[in-house]
Amino acid sequence: MSTPEESEVLGLSVAYMVSTFLGEVEKEFGKHTDPNYYEVNKRMLFSDSAKGRKLICPRDQREGCSYVDAVHLLEKGHTAPATIMLSWSWHYTVKTVVFALARWCRVNGKNPAEVFVWQCALCNNQFRVEENKAKGQWESFETFKALFEKRMDHTNHIVSLMAPWDEPVNIKRIWCVFEKHMAVVKGHKFDVILPQEEDARFQKALEEGGMQPVWELFSKVDIQSASATSETDKRNILQLVDPDLDLDAKGAYSKKCSKLNAEVVSRLQQWFVRLAEQSLLERSQRREPIHLQAWANVAFLLETVRGSEENWDKATSMYHRAMDVAKAQGETETKQYAFLLVKYASHLSRSGTQNHRQQADFLNEEAETLFESLGETDSQEYAELVKNQAIGFGIAGDYAKQREYLQRARAVLERSGEHMSSRTYANVLRLIAKGKSMTAGTSPEEVMDLFRTAEQVWDGINSRYSMGCGALLREMGLYIARTDKARATEYLREAQKVLVASGSTQTQDYANLLKAMGAHFCDIRQYDEAQRNLEKAVKHYEKIRLLESVPGITALTDLGRVYFAQNLDELAVATLRRCEKIIKELIEQRRGSQVSDIGALRTKQGYVASMLQRSWRDRGPNGGASGGGVEQPQVLPSGSGRGYGGSRSGKGRGRGRSGSKLW
């Protein structure tokens, strides 16, 4: 018999689950049945016929032990100290769990006989659990948490079973969300298991549904709304995460809970990106037919979720592979190929180099010719191309063309009759509204009508928690700030909630939002809040390789001004010197080239120099030349030389309050 300490971390081998446990379930329930673990518990884990019914439990020396202890006592060689801890839900069926674990062993090259799983249904003593339930007693939260952490620390490896992949039960259970959080905090290894049929559904979603189902999955992680068998457990976990949270206040917002959600989402994102990339490459090696859209979607995930230079290069490689596949399969005269060109062009334009910009223009031209030859100029894919071309014109400084092309994209989508269910339409309206907000003669009602219609689209397609909607709320907040600072704060905070919930904290959209929030809080003289947001913005731009761009420079200059406002002169000067050096290097790189951000860079160069000569304190919060994101908004005459484009290396002009890039 094992000791109480050994029993508490005892695991059951995957090989035994496949060979014996499944057979016992079929014997009890009948062939071809697949009960869930609630049903198995009643008839196999604490019933009179349960394997451990007559055996002594090593934990309390009483009759009736756990399933794993019974196997340990009766059948040697199938138990050992657990090597992985399973994060799952009792709603899952036996075959879902066992086959997923077996598949995980196979995919990872592990011997099922040497992988020992700690699974609460089989490893907790269900006789004691049911006895306590009958008495209305629950194991104290402190005891449960201590055992939970002991098992987690012992295995140092959490494996989370997610099924269905797009509606997993376990991310809605508070203990499961907390498990994932603790794995991140403690630095434990974390894997996700998808049953084979769910993996197939995920691959199909990459081809047919695009990325939206993936983003929507991330937005469902919310520890505050997660359920628990014990309400006391839920309250204790939430109190542990945020001691200041008012548990009785309905809808109370907690920054700490939001941070926890973001940590869990980030880990899930990383896993799904890895799965998508590996699966696509494996299918390609097996020469399986792969939809061209799948390549573009995986490339987008690589670029957006991870945000590193290595993964930007991987995304580029994905597009190259997709084009090679299309040529090999004779698909270069299809609408799918034209849209692949559009996506690749959009990817290249975000890198910001002049060479990539020219390549993107060439690809867009090729795509446009192909759409026209196929008679597909009324399609949503074509509208996406026209929208991207509009942004390109803004980057090049041709703002009249930019406005023209945005209206063309809008007209294409409205002719389709399905515009109110189109994400492209929502983004086009946002861009048009932003452009109109910067021109004289446009009424506030017209601008807000465009913004609100775009918001209706996001809500109508159940995509409130998406990057596009977050960008929209940011722009609405910046526009409303002209007349109502308090309401603008609400919009900007809502935009932050949306981007965090959708797992978009590694994107330029999030960096732009932090910069905009810093500018806004500086305007209303909440300098501590402004400093926090701008410091985060600078770190984000640096992380995604965009600090050496007009948006990144704007964040640095704004941060310098805020430091001066708080008498932090040394920090202010160091920040502005850093900014000065970046601007000088960028201007030198662009010398002799025809790029549209030279003027913006020179303006900022002069502005930084003036700030270094005269402190922000001496000039006051609204003094000095414009060029940073903190300046007062300006209304520009129609057709003036200020646009609303931007680029990864800043080939767009600083714009109004935030100078943020739109794409």
NORPEUR-V482210 format. One record per residue. N is the residue number from 1. PHI is phi in degrees with one decimal (NA if undefined). Layout:
# NORPEUR-V482210
n->[N	N]
phi->[PHI	PHI]
This chain:
# NORPEUR-V482210
n->[1	2	3	4	5	6	7	8	9	10	11	12	13	14	15	16	17	18	19	20	21	22	23	24	25	26	27	28	29	30	31	32	33	34	35	36	37	38	39	40	41	42	43	44	45	46	47	48	49	50	51	52	53	54	55	56	57	58	59	60	61	62	63	64	65	66	67	68	69	70	71	72	73	74	75	76	77	78	79	80	81	82	83	84	85	86	87	88	89	90	91	92	93	94	95	96	97	98	99	100	101	102	103	104	105	106	107	108	109	110	111	112	113	114	115	116	117	118	119	120	121	122	123	124	125	126	127	128	129	130	131	132	133	134	135	136	137	138	139	140	141	142	143	144	145	146	147	148	149	150	151	152	153	154	155	156	157	158	159	160	161	162	163	164	165	166	167	168	169	170	171	172	173	174	175	176	177	178	179	180	181	182	183	184	185	186	187	188	189	190	191	192	193	194	195	196	197	198	199	200	201	202	203	204	205	206	207	208	209	210	211	212	213	214	215	216	217	218	219	220	221	222	223	224	225	226	227	228	229	230	231	232	233	234	235	236	237	238	239	240	241	242	243	244	245	246	247	248	249	250	251	252	253	254	255	256	257	258	259	260	261	262	263	264	265	266	267	268	269	270	271	272	273	274	275	276	277	278	279	280	281	282	283	284	285	286	287	288	289	290	291	292	293	294	295	296	297	298	299	300	301	302	303	304	305	306	307	308	309	310	311	312	313	314	315	316	317	318	319	320	321	322	323	324	325	326	327	328	329	330	331	332	333	334	335	336	337	338	339	340	341	342	343	344	345	346	347	348	349	350	351	352	353	354	355	356	357	358	359	360	361	362	363	364	365	366	367	368	369	370	371	372	373	374	375	376	377	378	379	380	381	382	383	384	385	386	387	388	389	390	391	392	393	394	395	396	397	398	399	400	401	402	403	404	405	406	407	408	409	410	411	412	413	414	415	416	417	418	419	420	421	422	423	424	425	426	427	428	429	430	431	432	433	434	435	436	437	438	439	440	441	442	443	444	445	446	447	448	449	450	451	452	453	454	455	456	457	458	459	460	461	462	463	464	465	466	467	468	469	470	471	472	473	474	475	476	477	478	479	480	481	482	483	484	485	486	487	488	489	490	491	492	493	494	495	496	497	498	499	500	501	502	503	504	505	506	507	508	509	510	511	512	513	514	515	516	517	518	519	520	521	522	523	524	525	526	527	528	529	530	531	532	533	534	535	536	537	538	539	540	541	542	543	544	545	546	547	548	549	550	551	552	553	554	555	556	557	558	559	560	561	562	563	564	565	566	567	568	569	570	571	572	573	574	575	576	577	578	579	580	581	582	583	584	585	586	587	588	589	590	591	592	593	594	595	596	597	598	599	600	601	602	603	604	605	606	607	608	609	610	611	612	613	614	615	616	617	618	619	620	621	622	623	624	625	626	627	628	629	630	631	632	633	634	635	636	637	638	639	640	641	642	643	644	645	646	647	648	649	650	651	652	653	654	655	656	657	658	659	660	661	662	663]
phi->[NA	-77.9	-78.8	-55.9	-65.2	-66.9	-62.5	-67.5	-118.2	-73.9	-118.2	-107.1	-70.8	-63.4	-60.4	-66.6	-58.7	-71.5	-84.6	-115.7	-60.7	-61.0	-63.8	-64.7	-65.6	-64.6	-63.8	-78.3	-106.1	105.8	-63.5	65.8	-92.5	-148.6	-71.5	-85.0	-76.8	-65.0	-68.9	-62.5	-58.6	-62.7	-104.1	-129.1	-109.0	-141.2	-82.2	-63.5	-94.8	-62.8	-57.0	-99.5	-60.1	-100.0	-97.2	-82.7	-77.6	-69.6	-86.6	-133.7	62.7	-109.7	-69.3	98.6	-128.2	-69.4	-60.5	-67.1	-67.0	-65.7	-63.2	-61.9	-78.8	-98.2	-135.2	-67.8	94.5	-113.1	-129.2	-171.4	-52.2	-58.1	-102.7	-139.4	-111.5	-90.1	-100.4	-158.1	-136.7	-65.9	-71.8	-68.6	-84.4	-60.3	-66.3	-57.6	-70.7	-66.5	-66.7	-66.6	-64.6	-64.0	-67.0	-60.7	-61.7	-64.8	-64.3	-96.1	65.4	-106.9	-78.2	-57.2	-75.7	-113.7	-106.3	-112.5	-102.6	-94.3	-124.0	-56.7	-60.0	-92.2	-107.7	-82.1	-81.3	-69.6	-63.2	-70.5	-60.0	-71.0	-60.3	-65.4	-59.9	-60.6	-89.6	72.9	-110.5	-127.4	-60.4	-58.6	-59.5	-61.8	-65.2	-61.8	-63.9	-63.5	-67.0	-59.1	-68.0	-62.3	-68.8	-63.4	-66.1	-65.8	-78.0	58.7	-154.4	-102.8	-118.7	-103.5	-92.5	-120.2	-154.0	-60.2	-62.1	-96.7	-148.9	-65.7	-65.8	-72.3	-79.5	-103.2	-104.7	-64.7	-66.1	-67.7	-64.5	-65.2	-58.9	-64.5	-61.7	-64.4	-61.8	-67.4	-61.6	-85.3	75.1	-75.8	-65.9	-135.3	-126.4	-119.9	-109.5	-114.1	-57.0	-56.6	-67.3	-74.9	-61.1	-63.9	-65.6	-63.8	-63.0	-67.0	-63.5	-62.0	-85.9	-107.4	-93.1	69.5	-88.4	-59.4	-59.3	-68.6	-63.7	-64.3	-59.3	-62.6	-70.6	-83.9	-80.6	-151.5	-63.9	-70.4	-100.8	-67.4	-95.6	-149.7	-63.3	-109.0	-62.7	-63.8	-59.0	-60.7	-62.4	-65.8	-64.3	-63.5	-66.7	-67.1	-70.6	-138.7	-60.2	-91.0	-71.1	-80.8	-69.5	-96.3	-87.9	-66.4	74.0	-62.7	-92.1	-126.0	-63.3	-69.4	-66.9	-62.6	-63.7	-59.8	-57.1	-63.9	-63.0	-65.4	-60.6	-59.8	-66.1	-64.5	-57.2	-57.4	-68.6	-65.1	-63.4	-62.1	-61.8	-60.2	-65.2	-63.6	-62.8	-65.5	-67.0	-65.9	-64.2	-65.2	-64.6	-81.9	60.2	-76.8	-67.4	-127.7	-62.6	-60.1	-63.0	-61.8	-61.3	-64.4	-67.7	-67.1	-60.6	-62.6	-61.3	-59.2	-71.1	-81.9	-75.6	-90.1	70.6	-95.0	-62.1	-58.9	-80.4	-64.3	-65.6	-62.9	-62.7	-59.9	-62.5	-61.1	-64.8	-60.4	-61.2	-60.8	-67.2	-64.6	-63.0	-60.7	-67.1	-66.2	-94.3	67.0	-111.0	-80.8	-114.5	-121.1	-62.7	-62.2	-69.2	-59.9	-70.5	-60.5	-61.3	-61.9	-65.3	-64.6	-62.0	-62.1	-61.3	-65.5	-64.9	-76.4	-73.8	91.1	-73.7	-61.9	-61.8	-66.4	-60.6	-66.0	-60.8	-62.6	-60.7	-62.5	-64.3	-63.2	-63.1	-62.9	-64.3	-62.2	-60.6	-68.6	-58.1	-65.3	-67.5	-89.0	69.0	-112.3	-82.3	-110.5	-90.4	-64.7	-63.4	-67.9	-62.1	-62.1	-60.6	-62.9	-61.1	-63.9	-64.2	-60.8	-63.2	-61.2	-64.0	-63.8	-62.4	-79.3	89.0	-97.5	-77.0	-65.0	-63.8	-60.1	-62.2	-61.1	-72.0	-64.0	-67.7	-62.6	-61.6	-61.4	-64.0	-58.4	-68.7	-69.8	-65.8	-69.8	78.6	-115.5	-64.7	-74.8	-118.7	-111.1	-65.2	-61.0	-62.8	-60.4	-68.9	-63.9	-62.1	-60.8	-66.2	-64.7	-61.2	-64.4	-62.3	-66.1	-66.3	-101.9	-118.5	-69.9	89.3	-94.1	-75.8	-57.7	-63.6	-65.0	-64.4	-68.0	-62.2	-64.9	-59.5	-67.8	-63.8	-61.4	-64.3	-61.1	-62.6	-60.6	-66.8	-66.1	-102.9	54.7	-123.9	-57.4	-93.4	-144.7	-60.1	-61.7	-69.8	-61.1	-64.1	-62.5	-62.4	-61.7	-65.8	-63.8	-62.8	-64.1	-72.4	-64.9	-59.7	-65.4	-123.8	-144.5	-64.5	-65.2	-67.7	-62.5	-59.7	-62.2	-65.3	-67.8	-68.1	-65.7	-60.5	-64.8	-58.8	-64.2	-67.9	-66.8	-64.1	-86.8	72.5	-104.9	-78.6	-104.1	-106.3	-67.2	-55.7	-71.7	-61.8	-60.7	-65.4	-59.4	-64.7	-63.2	-66.3	-61.1	-62.7	-63.5	-69.3	-67.7	-57.2	-97.0	62.9	-96.3	-69.1	-60.6	-66.6	-61.4	-61.4	-59.0	-69.0	-71.2	-63.4	-65.1	-60.4	-60.1	-62.3	-67.3	-59.4	-65.2	-64.7	-97.0	63.3	-125.3	-66.5	-87.3	-150.3	-59.6	-59.9	-63.9	-63.7	-60.5	-61.9	-66.0	-65.3	-61.1	-65.5	-60.1	-64.0	-67.2	-59.5	-60.1	-62.6	-107.0	63.6	-97.0	-63.4	-63.9	-63.9	-61.5	-64.0	-62.0	-66.2	-71.5	-63.8	-61.8	-63.8	-59.6	-64.6	-62.4	-61.6	-59.4	-65.2	-66.9	-63.2	-63.3	-63.7	-92.8	-56.0	86.5	-102.3	-96.7	-123.2	-85.5	-100.2	-59.2	-60.6	-63.5	-66.0	-67.1	-60.7	-67.7	-61.4	-66.6	-65.6	-63.2	-61.9	-67.6	-67.6	-70.6	-84.6	-126.9	-67.4	-60.4	-62.9	-67.7	-91.8	87.8	-66.1	-117.4	-89.4	86.4	-73.3	-78.8	144.9	-95.4	-78.8	-93.6	-66.8	-69.2	-64.1	-116.0	-98.1	-106.0	-67.5	-57.7	84.0	-71.3	-80.4	-124.0	-118.8	-134.9	-100.2	175.1	-154.7	-62.3	-110.2	86.2	-80.5	-149.6	-91.3	-57.1	-125.7	49.9	-80.8	-118.4	59.6	-79.9	-78.9	-118.4	-162.1]
